[in-house]
Amino acid sequence: MCPHAARVSRITRPPLSRREREVLVEWIKRDTKADACAHLFVTASTLNTHLARIRKKYAEAGRPAPTKAALMARAVQDGLIDVNDL
């Protein structure tokens, strides 16, 4: 196994729900939270609640993601989104 593959296999992925994964990916793809809310048919409060829970789960997994850029990096690392989808 190559060193990179060994490192990737040790990454702790937080247990995101299907909806949390969907919210994360859509928020990353959109320019604004308002756009993400419209696409997901949720309020800004609901979107923010999902994002707070997602961030908490990443922090608990030892992979904090306090910014949108950090969450995007985590989503790419975890195979939730491909850079070509952005």
C-alpha positions in Angstrom: 0.0 0.0 0.0 1.4 3.4 -0.9 2.0 5.9 2.0 -0.8 8.2 0.8 -3.3 5.3 0.7 -2.3 4.3 4.2 -2.8 7.8 5.5 -6.2 8.2 3.8 -7.4 4.9 5.3 -6.8 6.2 8.8 -9.0 9.3 8.4 -11.8 9.2 10.9 -15.0 10.1 9.0 -17.8 11.5 11.2 -21.1 9.7 11.1 -23.0 12.2 9.0 -26.7 11.4 8.2 -27.8 11.2 4.6 -29.5 14.6 5.1 -26.4 16.2 6.6 -24.3 14.9 3.6 -26.9 16.4 1.2 -27.0 19.7 3.0 -23.2 19.9 3.1 -22.8 19.2 -0.6 -25.5 21.6 -1.7 -24.2 24.4 0.5 -20.7 23.9 -0.9 -22.0 24.0 -4.4 -24.0 27.2 -3.9 -22.7 30.8 -3.8 -24.9 31.8 -0.8 -26.8 30.2 2.0 -30.0 31.6 0.5 -29.4 29.7 -2.7 -28.7 26.5 -0.7 -31.9 27.1 1.3 -34.0 27.5 -1.8 -32.5 24.4 -3.4 -33.0 22.3 -0.3 -36.4 23.8 0.6 -35.3 24.7 4.2 -35.1 27.9 6.2 -31.8 29.6 7.0 -32.2 28.5 10.6 -32.5 24.9 9.5 -29.5 25.1 7.3 -27.5 26.7 10.1 -28.5 23.9 12.5 -27.4 21.3 10.0 -24.1 23.0 9.5 -23.5 23.4 13.2 -24.1 19.7 13.7 -21.8 18.8 10.8 -19.0 21.0 12.2 -19.5 19.5 15.7 -19.2 16.0 14.3 -16.0 16.9 12.4 -14.5 18.5 15.5 -15.4 15.4 17.5 -13.7 13.2 14.9 -10.5 15.3 15.4 -10.9 17.1 12.0 -12.3 20.6 12.8 -13.8 22.5 9.9 -14.7 26.0 11.1 -15.0 27.6 7.7 -16.8 26.8 4.4 -13.4 26.1 2.8 -12.5 23.7 5.5 -15.8 21.9 5.2 -15.3 21.7 1.4 -11.8 20.1 2.0 -13.4 17.6 4.4 -16.1 16.7 1.9 -13.5 16.1 -0.8 -11.3 14.1 1.5 -14.3 11.9 2.5 -15.5 11.4 -1.1 -18.8 13.3 -0.6 -18.0 15.6 -3.5 -15.5 15.7 -6.3 -13.6 18.8 -7.2 -15.0 18.5 -10.7 -18.5 19.0 -9.3 -17.6 22.4 -8.0 
